[in-house]
Amino acid sequence: MNLKQLQSFLILSDELHYGRAAARLFITQPSLSQQIKQLESSSKIILFQRKGRRIELTRAGAVLRTHAIKIFQDIKNAENELLLYQYQTRDNISLGVSGSHLVLPIFKLFSAKYPEIALTVKEFSTEQTIKKIGDKVIDFGIVYQCRVPENISATRLFEDEIVAAVPLTHPLARQATLRLEQLAGQPIIILNESLLLRGVIATELEKRHIAPNIICEVDNHYSCLEYAEAQIGIALLTRSLLRSTPAKNVRLMSLQEPTFYQQVILVHGSDLLPDEPVRDLLTQIKDHYGSDTITPEKVWSAQKMRV
């Protein structure tokens, strides 16, 4: 039994007519008849029986048709998945992250150990990362706490804080503490509306009837910091950014809001079957955030999280 014979069998089982099936296969009727005879001989079963001038599938033929359909669907699925790896000169592991700073230290360690593996890091919104994992476009992601579907596994890494980066030239930088209400009317640099943390900030401001003066919306945490360092306005960003990017000319101030402490989670498909490099990368992420010292709470749990 081979794929060519199975394809001929499947087309004939669709048409139930040798002439039409041979035309679809671009072969002659005798050639098609020979293939079916070879298939029946090798499997020692009768697949078709004649009913007058017509042919019909036997019970065994119906069973084989079911399996043949699945075989060719599996082949098609395999071809579609392999399209992701066309033109690659080396193996690749892809991550979606809610800020490239979240994976920067791990990237250095992994690349040094596996120089032959391409570690691709792309910044997406949390929602985009979850969808791309579900669609098997990326392998896994590091995102902020969110609701995940049943086919996604989520593991807590650490608790991050949304803070204000206040330019040193701003009067608020001279205060001992900073309250959220003091941001009313102030020039604010903030992440764009597609990102989860923007929603967290906006919800808290609305609850308190605070109208911020948003002068700039940016796509990433680094840009938020750069604008604040340029003394343009107060940036709202995450404290984790400052581990890899020391702040200059700004003062980082906590806003002391419980909702401004957000869990960072590792997400991947529940059916992920990691090879050695992927297992090693996951271990490096666990080890790195398991020893995190900048956050008040460090939780490592292998269970699925439902929010």
Disulfide bonds with the S-S distance in Angstrom:
none
